[in-house]
Amino acid sequence: MDTPTQYRISKLHPSVRAEAAKIESLMIENIDINDGKISLTTKGKNRKVVAQISTEDLKRELQ
């Protein structure tokens, strides 16, 4: 997150700041393909899978 954005967030009410941090923690940073599945993951050390779809399902939907 850039410095101006961090500054604007710091001015928000604490409950709104907490919600912004929660949303930021779910922002997608990586797209991984493992074991026939495409996974969208968050950034950072403790990456979490936000969404996942099998490559076969994706192929079927694109036809």
N, CA, C, O and CB atoms as a CASP TS submission, in Angstrom:
PFRMAT TS
TARGET T0000
AUTHOR 0000-0000-0000
METHOD Language model
MODEL 1
PARENT N/A
ATOM      1  N   MET     1       0.857  -1.171   0.000  1.00  0.00           N
ATOM      2  CA  MET     1       0.000   0.000   0.000  1.00  0.00           C
ATOM      3  C   MET     1       0.902   1.233   0.000  1.00  0.00           C
ATOM      4  O   MET     1       1.897   1.277   0.723  1.00  0.00           O
ATOM      5  CB  MET     1      -0.974  -0.002   1.231  1.00  0.00           C
ATOM      6  N   ASP     2       0.556   2.228  -0.806  1.00  0.00           N
ATOM      7  CA  ASP     2       1.395   3.411  -0.890  1.00  0.00           C
ATOM      8  C   ASP     2       1.184   4.330   0.324  1.00  0.00           C
ATOM      9  O   ASP     2       0.188   4.206   1.038  1.00  0.00           O
ATOM     10  CB  ASP     2       1.104   4.171  -2.189  1.00  0.00           C
ATOM     11  N   THR     3       2.118   5.238   0.546  1.00  0.00           N
ATOM     12  CA  THR     3       2.095   6.121   1.717  1.00  0.00           C
ATOM     13  C   THR     3       0.860   7.015   1.775  1.00  0.00           C
ATOM     14  O   THR     3       0.273   7.136   2.851  1.00  0.00           O
ATOM     15  CB  THR     3       3.331   6.981   1.727  1.00  0.00           C
ATOM     16  N   PRO     4       0.426   7.656   0.672  1.00  0.00           N
ATOM     17  CA  PRO     4      -0.794   8.475   0.771  1.00  0.00           C
ATOM     18  C   PRO     4      -2.015   7.661   1.214  1.00  0.00           C
ATOM     19  O   PRO     4      -2.844   8.145   1.985  1.00  0.00           O
ATOM     20  CB  PRO     4      -1.087   9.137  -0.574  1.00  0.00           C
ATOM     21  N   THR     5      -2.115   6.434   0.725  1.00  0.00           N
ATOM     22  CA  THR     5      -3.238   5.579   1.121  1.00  0.00           C
ATOM     23  C   THR     5      -3.142   5.241   2.599  1.00  0.00           C
ATOM     24  O   THR     5      -4.150   5.280   3.305  1.00  0.00           O
ATOM     25  CB  THR     5      -3.270   4.289   0.279  1.00  0.00           C
ATOM     26  N   GLN     6      -1.959   4.911   3.077  1.00  0.00           N
ATOM     27  CA  GLN     6      -1.764   4.609   4.494  1.00  0.00           C
ATOM     28  C   GLN     6      -2.131   5.819   5.344  1.00  0.00           C
ATOM     29  O   GLN     6      -2.730   5.666   6.408  1.00  0.00           O
ATOM     30  CB  GLN     6      -0.306   4.183   4.767  1.00  0.00           C
ATOM     31  N   TYR     7      -1.780   7.014   4.891  1.00  0.00           N
ATOM     32  CA  TYR     7      -2.097   8.232   5.627  1.00  0.00           C
ATOM     33  C   TYR     7      -3.609   8.427   5.719  1.00  0.00           C
ATOM     34  O   TYR     7      -4.143   8.728   6.786  1.00  0.00           O
ATOM     35  CB  TYR     7      -1.441   9.451   4.959  1.00  0.00           C
ATOM     36  N   ARG     8      -4.293   8.250   4.582  1.00  0.00           N
ATOM     37  CA  ARG     8      -5.753   8.409   4.581  1.00  0.00           C
ATOM     38  C   ARG     8      -6.409   7.383   5.499  1.00  0.00           C
ATOM     39  O   ARG     8      -7.347   7.719   6.222  1.00  0.00           O
ATOM     40  CB  ARG     8      -6.312   8.271   3.150  1.00  0.00           C
ATOM     41  N   ILE     9      -5.941   6.160   5.485  1.00  0.00           N
ATOM     42  CA  ILE     9      -6.508   5.119   6.346  1.00  0.00           C
ATOM     43  C   ILE     9      -6.262   5.437   7.810  1.00  0.00           C
ATOM     44  O   ILE     9      -7.118   5.160   8.651  1.00  0.00           O
ATOM     45  CB  ILE     9      -5.916   3.749   5.999  1.00  0.00           C
ATOM     46  N   SER    10      -5.110   6.012   8.134  1.00  0.00           N
ATOM     47  CA  SER    10      -4.795   6.322   9.530  1.00  0.00           C
ATOM     48  C   SER    10      -5.755   7.362  10.117  1.00  0.00           C
ATOM     49  O   SER    10      -5.907   7.446  11.335  1.00  0.00           O
ATOM     50  CB  SER    10      -3.357   6.825   9.642  1.00  0.00           C
ATOM     51  N   LYS    11      -6.399   8.151   9.257  1.00  0.00           N
ATOM     52  CA  LYS    11      -7.328   9.185   9.710  1.00  0.00           C
ATOM     53  C   LYS    11      -8.745   8.648   9.957  1.00  0.00           C
ATOM     54  O   LYS    11      -9.593   9.369  10.484  1.00  0.00           O
ATOM     55  CB  LYS    11      -7.381  10.302   8.689  1.00  0.00           C
ATOM     56  N   LEU    12      -9.004   7.407   9.589  1.00  0.00           N
ATOM     57  CA  LEU    12     -10.339   6.834   9.721  1.00  0.00           C
ATOM     58  C   LEU    12     -10.635   6.395  11.158  1.00  0.00           C
ATOM     59  O   LEU    12      -9.723   6.227  11.967  1.00  0.00           O
ATOM     60  CB  LEU    12     -10.492   5.651   8.775  1.00  0.00           C
ATOM     61  N   HIS    13     -11.896   6.215  11.455  1.00  0.00           N
ATOM     62  CA  HIS    13     -12.333   5.688  12.744  1.00  0.00           C
ATOM     63  C   HIS    13     -11.725   4.290  12.919  1.00  0.00           C
ATOM     64  O   HIS    13     -11.594   3.554  11.941  1.00  0.00           O
ATOM     65  CB  HIS    13     -13.906   5.643  12.839  1.00  0.00           C
ATOM     66  N   PRO    14     -11.355   3.917  14.145  1.00  0.00           N
ATOM     67  CA  PRO    14     -10.708   2.608  14.368  1.00  0.00           C
ATOM     68  C   PRO    14     -11.480   1.412  13.798  1.00  0.00           C
ATOM     69  O   PRO    14     -10.864   0.481  13.278  1.00  0.00           O
ATOM     70  CB  PRO    14     -10.513   2.395  15.843  1.00  0.00           C
ATOM     71  N   SER    15     -12.796   1.419  13.884  1.00  0.00           N
ATOM     72  CA  SER    15     -13.561   0.285  13.349  1.00  0.00           C
ATOM     73  C   SER    15     -13.469   0.221  11.829  1.00  0.00           C
ATOM     74  O   SER    15     -13.446  -0.864  11.249  1.00  0.00           O
ATOM     75  CB  SER    15     -15.031   0.381  13.777  1.00  0.00           C
ATOM     76  N   VAL    16     -13.417   1.387  11.183  1.00  0.00           N
ATOM     77  CA  VAL    16     -13.285   1.431   9.730  1.00  0.00           C
ATOM     78  C   VAL    16     -11.874   1.010   9.330  1.00  0.00           C
ATOM     79  O   VAL    16     -11.687   0.317   8.331  1.00  0.00           O
ATOM     80  CB  VAL    16     -13.607   2.848   9.190  1.00  0.00           C
ATOM     81  N   ARG    17     -10.879   1.434  10.117  1.00  0.00           N
ATOM     82  CA  ARG    17      -9.487   1.009   9.854  1.00  0.00           C
ATOM     83  C   ARG    17      -9.376  -0.505   9.926  1.00  0.00           C
ATOM     84  O   ARG    17      -8.718  -1.124   9.090  1.00  0.00           O
ATOM     85  CB  ARG    17      -8.506   1.663  10.865  1.00  0.00           C
ATOM     86  N   ALA    18     -10.019  -1.101  10.927  1.00  0.00           N
ATOM     87  CA  ALA    18      -9.970  -2.561  11.085  1.00  0.00           C
ATOM     88  C   ALA    18     -10.598  -3.247   9.874  1.00  0.00           C
ATOM     89  O   ALA    18     -10.079  -4.251   9.386  1.00  0.00           O
ATOM     90  CB  ALA    18     -10.694  -2.996  12.384  1.00  0.00           C
ATOM     91  N   GLU    19     -11.707  -2.708   9.394  1.00  0.00           N
ATOM     92  CA  GLU    19     -12.366  -3.282   8.215  1.00  0.00           C
ATOM     93  C   GLU    19     -11.486  -3.132   6.978  1.00  0.00           C
ATOM     94  O   GLU    19     -11.413  -4.049   6.159  1.00  0.00           O
ATOM     95  CB  GLU    19     -13.734  -2.610   7.978  1.00  0.00           C
ATOM     96  N   ALA    20     -10.817  -1.987   6.830  1.00  0.00           N
ATOM     97  CA  ALA    20      -9.906  -1.775   5.695  1.00  0.00           C
ATOM     98  C   ALA    20      -8.747  -2.764   5.754  1.00  0.00           C
ATOM     99  O   ALA    20      -8.338  -3.301   4.724  1.00  0.00           O
ATOM    100  CB  ALA    20      -9.367  -0.321   5.686  1.00  0.00           C
ATOM    101  N   ALA    21      -8.219  -3.008   6.942  1.00  0.00           N
ATOM    102  CA  ALA    21      -7.124  -3.972   7.094  1.00  0.00           C
ATOM    103  C   ALA    21      -7.596  -5.378   6.742  1.00  0.00           C
ATOM    104  O   ALA    21      -6.858  -6.150   6.130  1.00  0.00           O
ATOM    105  CB  ALA    21      -6.568  -3.941   8.534  1.00  0.00           C
ATOM    106  N   LYS    22      -8.820  -5.709   7.128  1.00  0.00           N
ATOM    107  CA  LYS    22      -9.386  -7.027   6.826  1.00  0.00           C
ATOM    108  C   LYS    22      -9.523  -7.207   5.313  1.00  0.00           C
ATOM    109  O   LYS    22      -9.178  -8.258   4.773  1.00  0.00           O
ATOM    110  CB  LYS    22     -10.762  -7.203   7.518  1.00  0.00           C
ATOM    111  N   ILE    23     -10.025  -6.181   4.639  1.00  0.00           N
ATOM    112  CA  ILE    23     -10.176  -6.243   3.188  1.00  0.00           C
ATOM    113  C   ILE    23      -8.809  -6.344   2.515  1.00  0.00           C
ATOM    114  O   ILE    23      -8.626  -7.128   1.583  1.00  0.00           O
ATOM    115  CB  ILE    23     -10.939  -5.008   2.669  1.00  0.00           C
ATOM    116  N   GLU    24      -7.857  -5.553   2.987  1.00  0.00           N
ATOM    117  CA  GLU    24      -6.512  -5.593   2.400  1.00  0.00           C
ATOM    118  C   GLU    24      -5.885  -6.975   2.550  1.00  0.00           C
ATOM    119  O   GLU    24      -5.163  -7.431   1.663  1.00  0.00           O
ATOM    120  CB  GLU    24      -5.610  -4.537   3.053  1.00  0.00           C
ATOM    121  N   SER    25      -6.158  -7.642   3.670  1.00  0.00           N
ATOM    122  CA  SER    25      -5.567  -8.964   3.898  1.00  0.00           C
ATOM    123  C   SER    25      -6.106 -10.011   2.930  1.00  0.00           C
ATOM    124  O   SER    25      -5.528 -11.091   2.806  1.00  0.00           O
ATOM    125  CB  SER    25      -5.824  -9.412   5.328  1.00  0.00           C
ATOM    126  N   LEU    26      -7.207  -9.708   2.241  1.00  0.00           N
ATOM    127  CA  LEU    26      -7.785 -10.635   1.270  1.00  0.00           C
ATOM    128  C   LEU    26      -7.482 -10.260  -0.174  1.00  0.00           C
ATOM    129  O   LEU    26      -7.952 -10.922  -1.099  1.00  0.00           O
ATOM    130  CB  LEU    26      -9.271 -10.707   1.462  1.00  0.00           C
ATOM    131  N   MET    27      -6.701  -9.205  -0.375  1.00  0.00           N
ATOM    132  CA  MET    27      -6.362  -8.792  -1.733  1.00  0.00           C
ATOM    133  C   MET    27      -5.474  -9.847  -2.389  1.00  0.00           C
ATOM    134  O   MET    27      -4.556 -10.383  -1.769  1.00  0.00           O
ATOM    135  CB  MET    27      -5.658  -7.414  -1.727  1.00  0.00           C
ATOM    136  N   ILE    28      -5.762 -10.125  -3.634  1.00  0.00           N
ATOM    137  CA  ILE    28      -5.045 -11.173  -4.358  1.00  0.00           C
ATOM    138  C   ILE    28      -3.702 -10.645  -4.848  1.00  0.00           C
ATOM    139  O   ILE    28      -3.610  -9.580  -5.459  1.00  0.00           O
ATOM    140  CB  ILE    28      -5.886 -11.693  -5.545  1.00  0.00           C
ATOM    141  N   GLU    29      -2.670 -11.425  -4.560  1.00  0.00           N
ATOM    142  CA  GLU    29      -1.316 -11.065  -4.975  1.00  0.00           C
ATOM    143  C   GLU    29      -0.766 -12.085  -5.978  1.00  0.00           C
ATOM    144  O   GLU    29      -0.010 -11.717  -6.877  1.00  0.00           O
ATOM    145  CB  GLU    29      -0.388 -10.969  -3.750  1.00  0.00           C
ATOM    146  N   ASN    30      -1.136 -13.347  -5.833  1.00  0.00           N
ATOM    147  CA  ASN    30      -0.546 -14.410  -6.640  1.00  0.00           C
ATOM    148  C   ASN    30      -1.610 -15.285  -7.285  1.00  0.00           C
ATOM    149  O   ASN    30      -2.700 -15.472  -6.745  1.00  0.00           O
ATOM    150  CB  ASN    30       0.376 -15.262  -5.791  1.00  0.00           C
ATOM    151  N   ILE    31      -1.265 -15.817  -8.453  1.00  0.00           N
ATOM    152  CA  ILE    31      -2.068 -16.843  -9.104  1.00  0.00           C
ATOM    153  C   ILE    31      -1.161 -18.051  -9.245  1.00  0.00           C
ATOM    154  O   ILE    31      -0.136 -17.995  -9.925  1.00  0.00           O
ATOM    155  CB  ILE    31      -2.641 -16.364 -10.505  1.00  0.00           C
ATOM    156  N   ASP    32      -1.545 -19.146  -8.597  1.00  0.00           N
ATOM    157  CA  ASP    32      -0.741 -20.364  -8.614  1.00  0.00           C
ATOM    158  C   ASP    32      -1.518 -21.477  -9.297  1.00  0.00           C
ATOM    159  O   ASP    32      -2.744 -21.534  -9.199  1.00  0.00           O
ATOM    160  CB  ASP    32      -0.337 -20.782  -7.181  1.00  0.00           C
ATOM    161  N   ILE    33      -0.810 -22.362  -9.989  1.00  0.00           N
ATOM    162  CA  ILE    33      -1.419 -23.551 -10.574  1.00  0.00           C
ATOM    163  C   ILE    33      -0.711 -24.754  -9.966  1.00  0.00           C
ATOM    164  O   ILE    33       0.479 -24.970 -10.192  1.00  0.00           O
ATOM    165  CB  ILE    33      -1.317 -23.550 -12.153  1.00  0.00           C
ATOM    166  N   ASN    34      -1.460 -25.533  -9.192  1.00  0.00           N
ATOM    167  CA  ASN    34      -0.923 -26.724  -8.535  1.00  0.00           C
ATOM    168  C   ASN    34      -1.955 -27.846  -8.599  1.00  0.00           C
ATOM    169  O   ASN    34      -3.140 -27.621  -8.355  1.00  0.00           O
ATOM    170  CB  ASN    34      -0.534 -26.420  -7.061  1.00  0.00           C
ATOM    171  N   ASP    35      -1.507 -29.033  -8.922  1.00  0.00           N
ATOM    172  CA  ASP    35      -2.368 -30.218  -8.926  1.00  0.00           C
ATOM    173  C   ASP    35      -3.649 -30.009  -9.731  1.00  0.00           C
ATOM    174  O   ASP    35      -4.718 -30.460  -9.321  1.00  0.00           O
ATOM    175  CB  ASP    35      -2.721 -30.603  -7.504  1.00  0.00           C
ATOM    176  N   GLY    36      -3.549 -29.332 -10.867  1.00  0.00           N
ATOM    177  CA  GLY    36      -4.705 -29.133 -11.726  1.00  0.00           C
ATOM    178  C   GLY    36      -5.689 -28.093 -11.229  1.00  0.00           C
ATOM    179  O   GLY    36      -6.822 -28.040 -11.707  1.00  0.00           O
ATOM    180  N   LYS    37      -5.281 -27.267 -10.283  1.00  0.00           N
ATOM    181  CA  LYS    37      -6.164 -26.228  -9.761  1.00  0.00           C
ATOM    182  C   LYS    37      -5.478 -24.873  -9.847  1.00  0.00           C
ATOM    183  O   LYS    37      -4.278 -24.748  -9.603  1.00  0.00           O
ATOM    184  CB  LYS    37      -6.573 -26.534  -8.305  1.00  0.00           C
ATOM    185  N   ILE    38      -6.264 -23.865 -10.198  1.00  0.00           N
ATOM    186  CA  ILE    38      -5.780 -22.486 -10.216  1.00  0.00           C
ATOM    187  C   ILE    38      -6.218 -21.855  -8.897  1.00  0.00           C
ATOM    188  O   ILE    38      -7.403 -21.840  -8.563  1.00  0.00           O
ATOM    189  CB  ILE    38      -6.336 -21.677 -11.469  1.00  0.00           C
ATOM    190  N   SER    39      -5.245 -21.337  -8.158  1.00  0.00           N
ATOM    191  CA  SER    39      -5.535 -20.740  -6.855  1.00  0.00           C
ATOM    192  C   SER    39      -5.165 -19.272  -6.854  1.00  0.00           C
ATOM    193  O   SER    39      -4.092 -18.895  -7.323  1.00  0.00           O
ATOM    194  CB  SER    39      -4.784 -21.476  -5.738  1.00  0.00           C
ATOM    195  N   LEU    40      -6.052 -18.443  -6.327  1.00  0.00           N
ATOM    196  CA  LEU    40      -5.769 -17.026  -6.122  1.00  0.00           C
ATOM    197  C   LEU    40      -5.404 -16.878  -4.654  1.00  0.00           C
ATOM    198  O   LEU    40      -6.193 -17.235  -3.779  1.00  0.00           O
ATOM    199  CB  LEU    40      -7.000 -16.103  -6.523  1.00  0.00           C
ATOM    200  N   THR    41      -4.201 -16.347  -4.374  1.00  0.00           N
ATOM    201  CA  THR    41      -3.726 -16.274  -2.998  1.00  0.00           C
ATOM    202  C   THR    41      -3.377 -14.846  -2.594  1.00  0.00           C
ATOM    203  O   THR    41      -3.104 -13.992  -3.438  1.00  0.00           O
ATOM    204  CB  THR    41      -2.517 -17.174  -2.815  1.00  0.00           C
ATOM    205  N   THR    42      -3.393 -14.608  -1.290  1.00  0.00           N
ATOM    206  CA  THR    42      -3.068 -13.298  -0.747  1.00  0.00           C
ATOM    207  C   THR    42      -1.560 -13.111  -0.729  1.00  0.00           C
ATOM    208  O   THR    42      -0.804 -14.052  -0.971  1.00  0.00           O
ATOM    209  CB  THR    42      -3.653 -13.129   0.668  1.00  0.00           C
ATOM    210  N   LYS    43      -1.129 -11.885  -0.439  1.00  0.00           N
ATOM    211  CA  LYS    43       0.298 -11.602  -0.370  1.00  0.00           C
ATOM    212  C   LYS    43       0.810 -11.836   1.047  1.00  0.00           C
ATOM    213  O   LYS    43       0.026 -12.034   1.975  1.00  0.00           O
ATOM    214  CB  LYS    43       0.588 -10.156  -0.819  1.00  0.00           C
ATOM    215  N   GLY    44       2.115 -11.812   1.203  1.00  0.00           N
ATOM    216  CA  GLY    44       2.716 -11.952   2.519  1.00  0.00           C
ATOM    217  C   GLY    44       3.200 -13.361   2.807  1.00  0.00           C
ATOM    218  O   GLY    44       3.052 -14.270   1.991  1.00  0.00           O
ATOM    219  N   LYS    45       3.781 -13.517   3.982  1.00  0.00           N
ATOM    220  CA  LYS    45       4.326 -14.816   4.398  1.00  0.00           C
ATOM    221  C   LYS    45       3.243 -15.868   4.565  1.00  0.00           C
ATOM    222  O   LYS    45       3.396 -17.005   4.119  1.00  0.00           O
ATOM    223  CB  LYS    45       5.092 -14.669   5.698  1.00  0.00           C
ATOM    224  N   ASN    46       2.165 -15.490   5.202  1.00  0.00           N
ATOM    225  CA  ASN    46       1.083 -16.428   5.506  1.00  0.00           C
ATOM    226  C   ASN    46       0.008 -16.351   4.432  1.00  0.00           C
ATOM    227  O   ASN    46      -1.131 -15.969   4.697  1.00  0.00           O
ATOM    228  CB  ASN    46       0.477 -16.136   6.895  1.00  0.00           C
ATOM    229  N   ARG    47       0.396 -16.725   3.206  1.00  0.00           N
ATOM    230  CA  ARG    47      -0.538 -16.632   2.094  1.00  0.00           C
ATOM    231  C   ARG    47      -1.746 -17.534   2.320  1.00  0.00           C
ATOM    232  O   ARG    47      -1.615 -18.684   2.739  1.00  0.00           O
ATOM    233  CB  ARG    47       0.158 -16.998   0.784  1.00  0.00           C
ATOM    234  N   LYS    48      -2.930 -16.986   2.031  1.00  0.00           N
ATOM    235  CA  LYS    48      -4.163 -17.750   2.133  1.00  0.00           C
ATOM    236  C   LYS    48      -4.784 -17.861   0.754  1.00  0.00           C
ATOM    237  O   LYS    48      -4.675 -16.947  -0.064  1.00  0.00           O
ATOM    238  CB  LYS    48      -5.148 -17.095   3.134  1.00  0.00           C
ATOM    239  N   VAL    49      -5.439 -18.992   0.499  1.00  0.00           N
ATOM    240  CA  VAL    49      -6.160 -19.168  -0.756  1.00  0.00           C
ATOM    241  C   VAL    49      -7.498 -18.450  -0.638  1.00  0.00           C
ATOM    242  O   VAL    49      -8.299 -18.749   0.248  1.00  0.00           O
ATOM    243  CB  VAL    49      -6.360 -20.685  -1.094  1.00  0.00           C
ATOM    244  N   VAL    50      -7.731 -17.498  -1.542  1.00  0.00           N
ATOM    245  CA  VAL    50      -8.970 -16.726  -1.546  1.00  0.00           C
ATOM    246  C   VAL    50     -10.008 -17.397  -2.442  1.00  0.00           C
ATOM    247  O   VAL    50     -11.196 -17.406  -2.119  1.00  0.00           O
ATOM    248  CB  VAL    50      -8.708 -15.280  -2.017  1.00  0.00           C
ATOM    249  N   ALA    51      -9.563 -17.958  -3.563  1.00  0.00           N
ATOM    250  CA  ALA    51     -10.460 -18.634  -4.497  1.00  0.00           C
ATOM    251  C   ALA    51      -9.682 -19.717  -5.229  1.00  0.00           C
ATOM    252  O   ALA    51      -8.463 -19.638  -5.385  1.00  0.00           O
ATOM    253  CB  ALA    51     -11.089 -17.626  -5.505  1.00  0.00           C
ATOM    254  N   GLN    52     -10.419 -20.732  -5.676  1.00  0.00           N
ATOM    255  CA  GLN    52      -9.765 -21.852  -6.358  1.00  0.00           C
ATOM    256  C   GLN    52     -10.743 -22.450  -7.362  1.00  0.00           C
ATOM    257  O   GLN    52     -11.941 -22.549  -7.098  1.00  0.00           O
ATOM    258  CB  GLN    52      -9.282 -22.937  -5.336  1.00  0.00           C
ATOM    259  N   ILE    53     -10.211 -22.850  -8.526  1.00  0.00           N
ATOM    260  CA  ILE    53     -11.020 -23.522  -9.535  1.00  0.00           C
ATOM    261  C   ILE    53     -10.132 -24.549 -10.233  1.00  0.00           C
ATOM    262  O   ILE    53      -8.943 -24.312 -10.447  1.00  0.00           O
ATOM    263  CB  ILE    53     -11.628 -22.498 -10.562  1.00  0.00           C
ATOM    264  N   SER    54     -10.715 -25.678 -10.582  1.00  0.00           N
ATOM    265  CA  SER    54      -9.920 -26.688 -11.287  1.00  0.00           C
ATOM    266  C   SER    54      -9.756 -26.259 -12.740  1.00  0.00           C
ATOM    267  O   SER    54     -10.611 -25.571 -13.297  1.00  0.00           O
ATOM    268  CB  SER    54     -10.589 -28.098 -11.198  1.00  0.00           C
ATOM    269  N   THR    55      -8.660 -26.668 -13.338  1.00  0.00           N
ATOM    270  CA  THR    55      -8.409 -26.308 -14.736  1.00  0.00           C
ATOM    271  C   THR    55      -9.447 -26.963 -15.640  1.00  0.00           C
ATOM    272  O   THR    55      -9.816 -26.398 -16.669  1.00  0.00           O
ATOM    273  CB  THR    55      -6.983 -26.727 -15.164  1.00  0.00           C
ATOM    274  N   GLU    56      -9.921 -28.150 -15.266  1.00  0.00           N
ATOM    275  CA  GLU    56     -10.951 -28.824 -16.063  1.00  0.00           C
ATOM    276  C   GLU    56     -12.264 -28.046 -16.041  1.00  0.00           C
ATOM    277  O   GLU    56     -12.908 -27.893 -17.078  1.00  0.00           O
ATOM    278  CB  GLU    56     -11.178 -30.250 -15.545  1.00  0.00           C
ATOM    279  N   ASP    57     -12.664 -27.558 -14.877  1.00  0.00           N
ATOM    280  CA  ASP    57     -13.882 -26.747 -14.785  1.00  0.00           C
ATOM    281  C   ASP    57     -13.748 -25.484 -15.626  1.00  0.00           C
ATOM    282  O   ASP    57     -14.688 -25.084 -16.313  1.00  0.00           O
ATOM    283  CB  ASP    57     -14.180 -26.378 -13.318  1.00  0.00           C
ATOM    284  N   LEU    58     -12.581 -24.864 -15.571  1.00  0.00           N
ATOM    285  CA  LEU    58     -12.351 -23.644 -16.342  1.00  0.00           C
ATOM    286  C   LEU    58     -12.432 -23.929 -17.838  1.00  0.00           C
ATOM    287  O   LEU    58     -13.058 -23.170 -18.579  1.00  0.00           O
ATOM    288  CB  LEU    58     -10.986 -23.034 -15.991  1.00  0.00           C
ATOM    289  N   LYS    59     -11.809 -25.007 -18.285  1.00  0.00           N
ATOM    290  CA  LYS    59     -11.865 -25.388 -19.709  1.00  0.00           C
ATOM    291  C   LYS    59     -13.309 -25.618 -20.151  1.00  0.00           C
ATOM    292  O   LYS    59     -13.725 -25.155 -21.214  1.00  0.00           O
ATOM    293  CB  LYS    59     -11.024 -26.663 -19.966  1.00  0.00           C
ATOM    294  N   ARG    60     -14.072 -26.342 -19.319  1.00  0.00           N
ATOM    295  CA  ARG    60     -15.466 -26.651 -19.659  1.00  0.00           C
ATOM    296  C   ARG    60     -16.294 -25.360 -19.775  1.00  0.00           C
ATOM    297  O   ARG    60     -17.115 -25.235 -20.683  1.00  0.00           O
ATOM    298  CB  ARG    60     -16.087 -27.595 -18.593  1.00  0.00           C
ATOM    299  N   GLU    61     -16.087 -24.422 -18.880  1.00  0.00           N
ATOM    300  CA  GLU    61     -16.849 -23.171 -18.903  1.00  0.00           C
ATOM    301  C   GLU    61     -16.465 -22.280 -20.079  1.00  0.00           C
ATOM    302  O   GLU    61     -17.282 -21.489 -20.550  1.00  0.00           O
ATOM    303  CB  GLU    61     -16.644 -22.413 -17.604  1.00  0.00           C
ATOM    304  N   LEU    62     -15.241 -22.403 -20.551  1.00  0.00           N
ATOM    305  CA  LEU    62     -14.783 -21.557 -21.659  1.00  0.00           C
ATOM    306  C   LEU    62     -15.193 -22.087 -23.023  1.00  0.00           C
ATOM    307  O   LEU    62     -15.023 -21.391 -24.024  1.00  0.00           O
ATOM    308  CB  LEU    62     -13.287 -21.420 -21.611  1.00  0.00           C
ATOM    309  N   GLN    63     -15.731 -23.305 -23.088  1.00  0.00           N
ATOM    310  CA  GLN    63     -16.136 -23.876 -24.380  1.00  0.00           C
ATOM    311  C   GLN    63     -17.473 -23.365 -24.833  1.00  0.00           C
ATOM    312  O   GLN    63     -17.951 -23.750 -25.900  1.00  0.00           O
ATOM    313  CB  GLN    63     -16.177 -25.376 -24.304  1.00  0.00           C
TER
END
